[in-house]
């Protein structure tokens, strides 16, 4: 069944510019459940596109196809195939862990698919994407024959839309809680049982490779380290020692497993269970210095109202991190807060360097790898920002 959604006068500009989000406040009338395919039309009844309804979300619908064309199995299969083909071009050798589908970036709003070797971890983050499963699951299974497909459902957006939160096995055999995969020849363990995101932070792959290339003969401090992937890359690059700091003891235990999986010398690895802010202050007070520091905190801002508080947090953590840099040292400062733009994050780092009294220089502005493409029509989906700063 297809429902027609009419936009209010003056509220159809975004859809005409191919922005896929249709906000509830832009609608003339209120959509009602269940989630289903919709036609989005202008106030003059012109068809702007077809997508899927999320009646309990502020984004009431997401457009999957603009213009006058069917939103059918053939169209969605083409989108899946295009996404897979893109990764075949850009994912580096020795890598079988990467993002296969990146939602709006691949024309499949609300759908995230991560590959960990022979396991696909899926997130259908909206009611509309859930309703579209008969369209996206068959081509995905066909493109990865024999793969286990697990849908990870414990996502905040699903909770807000009243969707089931229990994980679902969509194809294949139940996977183990931790799935090994390869990244540029290194082995990592994806925590599918209870890890962050779908089990690993695949979006930092290129930044880990950067740190690997900067670490020969250097000491590395990895803050908000989670499963220690930056440290594994650093030791692979010849770091003399690595310290991981995280508030989660289980995450640090997984970090040691990741080091061990690569045959690395655990005597060069220190894990510290601590609040990173408190740990940083203590290190500054002791007068420590480090050659490479990574700050990769969780998202401090989930919505626009959080931005001011988030910026204070980013400034504080990077101000302290800059104070720890040895002469010639480098800081990789990251933010995965979508509402904090890259320009705003740069201003925060400027303020942090000013307060720290450290003459920092920007060497690179970075983000996620090409397996996390950003739709040029929906730039607000670009969430990961990273700056490489040198003292």
QUIGISUL-V296284 format. One record per residue. OMEGA is omega in whole degrees, -180 to 180 (NA if undefined). Layout:
omega=OMEGA
omega=OMEGA
This chain:
omega=-180
omega=178
omega=176
omega=175
omega=178
omega=179
omega=180
omega=177
omega=180
omega=-177
omega=-178
omega=-177
omega=-177
omega=180
omega=178
omega=177
omega=176
omega=172
omega=-171
omega=-175
omega=175
omega=-177
omega=-177
omega=-178
omega=178
omega=-174
omega=172
omega=-174
omega=-177
omega=176
omega=179
omega=179
omega=7
omega=176
omega=-176
omega=177
omega=-179
omega=167
omega=178
omega=-175
omega=178
omega=176
omega=178
omega=176
omega=176
omega=180
omega=180
omega=-180
omega=178
omega=180
omega=-177
omega=-174
omega=170
omega=-168
omega=-179
omega=-179
omega=174
omega=170
omega=-169
omega=179
omega=175
omega=-176
omega=179
omega=178
omega=178
omega=179
omega=-174
omega=177
omega=-176
omega=173
omega=-172
omega=-176
omega=-179
omega=-180
omega=-178
omega=176
omega=177
omega=177
omega=178
omega=-180
omega=178
omega=179
omega=-180
omega=-179
omega=179
omega=-180
omega=179
omega=179
omega=-167
omega=179
omega=-174
omega=177
omega=178
omega=-174
omega=172
omega=172
omega=-177
omega=178
omega=-179
omega=179
omega=-178
omega=169
omega=-177
omega=180
omega=178
omega=179
omega=-179
omega=-174
omega=176
omega=-178
omega=177
omega=177
omega=177
omega=178
omega=171
omega=-176
omega=-177
omega=177
omega=173
omega=177
omega=-173
omega=168
omega=171
omega=-164
omega=-178
omega=177
omega=179
omega=179
omega=176
omega=180
omega=-178
omega=-177
omega=179
omega=179
omega=-174
omega=-177
omega=-179
omega=179
omega=177
omega=179
omega=180
omega=-178
omega=179
omega=-176
omega=179
omega=-178
omega=168
omega=177
omega=-178
omega=176
omega=178
omega=-170
omega=-179
omega=-176
omega=-175
omega=-178
omega=177
omega=178
omega=-179
omega=180
omega=177
omega=-179
omega=177
omega=-177
omega=180
omega=178
omega=-178
omega=173
omega=-176
omega=179
omega=175
omega=-178
omega=177
omega=-179
omega=172
omega=-180
omega=179
omega=-174
omega=177
omega=176
omega=-175
omega=175
omega=-178
omega=177
omega=176
omega=178
omega=174
omega=179
omega=174
omega=-179
omega=-178
omega=-177
omega=-177
omega=-176
omega=177
omega=-178
omega=177
omega=179
omega=-178
omega=179
omega=-179
omega=-176
omega=-178
omega=-175
omega=-177
omega=178
omega=173
omega=178
omega=176
omega=-180
omega=177
omega=-178
omega=-178
omega=-164
omega=-177
omega=178
omega=-175
omega=174
omega=-173
omega=176
omega=-175
omega=-175
omega=-171
omega=-163
omega=-176
omega=-173
omega=169
omega=-173
omega=177
omega=180
omega=176
omega=178
omega=-179
omega=178
omega=176
omega=179
omega=176
omega=177
omega=179
omega=176
omega=-180
omega=173
omega=176
omega=176
omega=178
omega=-179
omega=-175
omega=176
omega=177
omega=178
omega=-180
omega=174
omega=177
omega=177
omega=179
omega=176
omega=179
omega=176
omega=-179
omega=-180
omega=179
omega=178
omega=-177
omega=-178
omega=-177
omega=176
omega=178
omega=-174
omega=174
omega=175
omega=-176
omega=175
omega=-176
omega=168
omega=-173
omega=179
omega=179
omega=180
omega=179
omega=-180
omega=179
omega=180
omega=177
omega=180
omega=180
omega=180
omega=179
omega=171
omega=-179
omega=-179
omega=-180
omega=177
omega=176
omega=172
omega=-178
omega=-176
omega=172
omega=-178
omega=177
omega=-178
omega=175
omega=-179
omega=-174
omega=-180
omega=-178
omega=-167
omega=-178
omega=180
omega=180
omega=-179
omega=176
omega=178
omega=179
omega=179
omega=-177
omega=-175
omega=-179
omega=172
omega=180
omega=180
omega=179
omega=179
omega=-179
omega=-175
omega=171
omega=175
omega=-176
omega=-180
omega=-179
omega=177
omega=170
omega=-177
omega=-174
omega=171
omega=175
omega=177
omega=-179
omega=-178
omega=178
omega=-178
omega=180
omega=178
omega=177
omega=179
omega=177
omega=178
omega=177
omega=180
omega=174
omega=180
omega=179
omega=180
omega=179
omega=-180
omega=180
omega=-176
omega=-177
omega=-180
omega=-176
omega=176
omega=176
omega=175
omega=-180
omega=166
omega=-171
omega=177
omega=178
omega=180
omega=-177
omega=173
omega=173
omega=-176
omega=180
omega=176
omega=179
omega=178
omega=-176
omega=-172
omega=-179
omega=176
omega=176
omega=-171
omega=-173
omega=176
omega=177
omega=176
omega=171
omega=-178
omega=176
omega=176
omega=NA
